[in-house]
Amino acid sequence: CSSDLIHSAKKTDETINKEVFNSFATMYTDRVNTFFNSAAGERVENYNVMVNTCISCHENFCHGPIKRIQKLLIPTK
C-alpha cells in the first residue's frame, strides 16, 4: 500500500521521537487499509476515522495544518 511510504518519508523535524512517530504512522496505515477494505455502508465512517487519525498525530507532533485536515472530514447526520 502506498500509505506504507509514510514510514520512509523524510520528516520535517528529524529530532522527533521516531518510536512515537512510527506508532502514529502504523495507526494511520492501518486506518487507510481499513478504509480501502470497507463495505460501502462503512466507507464514510472509516474515512472520517482515517482523517481523525491524521488530526490526532498533528495535534501531538508537528502541529501542522489541522484546520485544513479538518476540512477533509465528511459531515454525517
C-alpha positions as CSV (number, residue, x, y, z in Angstrom):
1,C,0.0,0.0,0.0
2,S,1.4,3.5,-0.8
3,S,0.4,4.6,2.7
4,D,3.3,2.5,3.9
5,L,5.6,5.1,2.4
6,I,5.0,7.2,5.5
7,H,7.5,5.1,7.3
8,S,10.3,6.1,5.0
9,A,9.2,9.7,4.4
10,K,11.6,12.5,5.3
11,K,10.4,14.0,8.5
12,T,10.1,17.8,8.8
13,D,11.8,17.7,12.2
14,E,14.4,14.9,12.4
15,T,14.6,15.3,16.2
16,I,11.1,13.9,16.8
17,N,10.8,10.6,18.7
18,K,10.8,8.0,16.0
19,E,9.1,5.4,18.1
20,V,6.1,7.6,18.7
21,F,6.1,8.8,15.1
22,N,6.2,5.2,13.9
23,S,3.3,4.3,16.2
24,F,1.2,7.1,14.6
25,A,2.3,6.1,11.2
26,T,1.3,2.5,11.8
27,M,-2.0,3.5,13.1
28,Y,-2.5,5.7,10.0
29,T,-1.6,2.9,7.6
30,D,-4.0,0.5,9.5
31,R,-6.8,3.1,9.1
32,V,-6.1,3.5,5.4
33,N,-6.2,-0.2,4.9
34,T,-9.5,-0.4,6.9
35,F,-10.9,2.3,4.7
36,F,-10.0,0.7,1.4
37,N,-11.4,-2.7,2.6
38,S,-14.6,-1.2,3.9
39,A,-18.1,-2.2,2.8
40,A,-19.9,0.6,1.0
41,G,-22.0,1.4,4.1
42,E,-18.9,1.8,6.3
43,R,-16.8,4.0,4.0
44,V,-17.8,7.4,5.2
45,E,-17.3,6.4,8.9
46,N,-13.9,4.8,8.2
47,Y,-12.8,7.7,6.0
48,N,-13.5,10.1,8.9
49,V,-11.7,7.7,11.3
50,M,-8.7,7.9,8.9
51,V,-8.8,11.7,8.8
52,N,-9.2,11.9,12.6
53,T,-6.0,9.8,12.9
54,C,-4.2,12.4,10.9
55,I,-5.5,15.1,13.2
56,S,-4.5,13.2,16.3
57,C,-0.9,12.9,15.0
58,H,-0.7,16.5,14.1
59,E,-2.1,17.5,17.5
60,N,0.7,15.6,19.2
61,F,3.6,16.2,16.8
62,C,4.1,18.8,14.2
63,H,1.0,20.9,14.9
64,G,0.7,21.1,11.2
65,P,-2.3,22.1,9.1
66,I,-5.0,20.8,11.4
67,K,-7.6,23.2,10.2
68,R,-7.0,22.1,6.6
69,I,-7.2,18.5,7.6
70,Q,-10.5,19.0,9.4
71,K,-11.9,20.3,6.2
72,L,-11.4,16.8,4.8
73,L,-14.0,15.3,7.2
74,I,-17.3,14.3,5.6
75,P,-20.3,15.6,7.7
76,T,-22.5,12.9,9.0
77,K,-26.0,13.0,10.5
